[in-house]
């Protein structure tokens, strides 16, 4: 059963990675189409890779913050102890 859980985690990470790469490619495509003079075609592939990895890093940082705050809020007591 543990193998299935690891497999689903790996699949989830690959899905997030591929969506981030696709989103980064679409960002670069939009930048190139709206401002072709600022984005030379010779170096566009490296810009696409860097922007895609930047998107991936932002997504992973957002997920980490989400899990941190979610676990932090769930670990707090629901009501303060009463003095008295």
SULVENHU-V679303 format. One record per residue. N is the residue number from 1. RES is the residue in one small letter. OMEGA is omega in whole degrees, 0 to 359 (* if undefined). BURIAL is + if it has 16 or more other C-alpha atoms within 10 Angstrom, else -. D_CENTER is the distance of its C-alpha to the mean C-alpha in whole Angstrom. Layout:
BEGIN
N_RES_OMEGA_BURIAL_D_CENTER, N_RES_OMEGA_BURIAL_D_CENTER
END
This chain:
BEGIN
1_x_180_-_27, 2_x_179_-_25, 3_x_179_-_25, 4_x_179_-_23, 5_x_178_-_21, 6_x_180_-_19, 7_x_180_-_19, 8_x_176_-_17, 9_x_179_-_15, 10_x_179_-_15, 11_x_178_-_15, 12_x_179_-_12, 13_x_177_-_10, 14_x_178_-_11, 15_x_178_-_11, 16_x_179_-_7, 17_x_182_+_8, 18_x_176_-_10, 19_x_178_-_9, 20_x_177_+_7, 21_x_178_+_10, 22_x_178_-_12, 23_x_177_+_10, 24_x_178_+_11, 25_x_178_+_14, 26_x_176_-_15, 27_x_180_+_15, 28_x_178_+_17, 29_x_177_+_19, 30_x_178_-_20, 31_x_181_-_20, 32_x_181_+_23, 33_x_182_-_25, 34_x_180_-_25, 35_x_185_-_26, 36_x_180_-_27, 37_x_181_-_29, 38_x_185_-_27, 39_x_180_+_25, 40_x_183_-_27, 41_x_182_-_26, 42_x_183_-_27, 43_x_183_-_24, 44_x_182_-_22, 45_x_179_-_20, 46_x_175_-_19, 47_x_179_+_18, 48_x_179_+_16, 49_x_181_-_15, 50_x_179_+_14, 51_x_179_+_12, 52_x_178_+_10, 53_x_176_+_9, 54_x_176_-_9, 55_x_179_+_6, 56_x_179_+_4, 57_x_179_-_5, 58_x_179_-_5, 59_x_181_-_2, 60_x_176_+_4, 61_x_177_-_7, 62_x_177_-_6, 63_x_180_-_7, 64_x_177_-_9, 65_x_178_-_11, 66_x_180_-_11, 67_x_180_-_13, 68_x_182_-_15, 69_x_178_-_16, 70_x_179_-_17, 71_x_179_-_19, 72_x_180_-_21, 73_x_180_-_22, 74_x_182_-_23, 75_x_179_-_25, 76_x_177_-_27, 77_x_185_-_30, 78_x_177_-_31, 79_x_180_-_34, 80_x_178_-_36, 81_x_182_-_39, 82_x_176_-_42, 83_x_176_-_45, 84_x_*_-_48
END
